[in-house]
Amino acid sequence: MEMIEITLPWPPTVNSYWRNFNGRTIISAKGREYRKAVADQVLIQRAAKHIDYAVKVEIQAFRPDRRRRDLDNLLKALLDSMTHAGVMHDDALIEDLRVYWAEEVGGMVKVTIEGME
């Protein structure tokens, strides 16, 4: 099975990704901008593979600066945007997920996706 490596922009927090509008929860303007940025990078890096099998995902997070952040805040916007961009059919296909901080600052995430055997 193939392995995909893709570098993506730093995702917005869960708190800024969603907005309530007329009693409905929608993706915020910031969230829509992030989705577009991810879709652009997926096209540029040729990562739209439409994966439809179980995968293992590793995410190396390069903070934008040295401030304290919650690592789990990265996941929703990032995984939803990758799904929306066609990397995989559904993020429910992820059976093994590892997320960790990089030592360096950089304001980006490096994602590796491997098929499960």
Steps between C-alpha positions, in 0.01 A plus 500: 500500500620848423608758754398866472701782654353847489587833663200716587442841659438537871129427569262732683391393848175314548365813671549711187410229244125492574240777530132498592275670246119507526505203736726293274867418545703586190867522408629852567660727239837414655412130468399537135826686426695216662311238298592686180866529605510124567328423169756717319791319668347159431485593130853644494645199685287250303358344816136455392496120512136442607614231743221258587683252727621497861801726563757596758559878527793679659485877550809700591390843622734797462361776728474849352678630814604379845165565672330209677234328294278194525618235257151354457371837374672436165309194396143593403574775248803316360337159448170644372686722253712211372183295448329792324806539272483135390794349686267236646128422476440532874721567802318208666743283296777600743562202728834613641575867574815657642534874559810661649682832528804565283799653677513789254255787449351531151123552495422186301419131530666209323264209446596146407229255398561128458261221413440238770578140413 
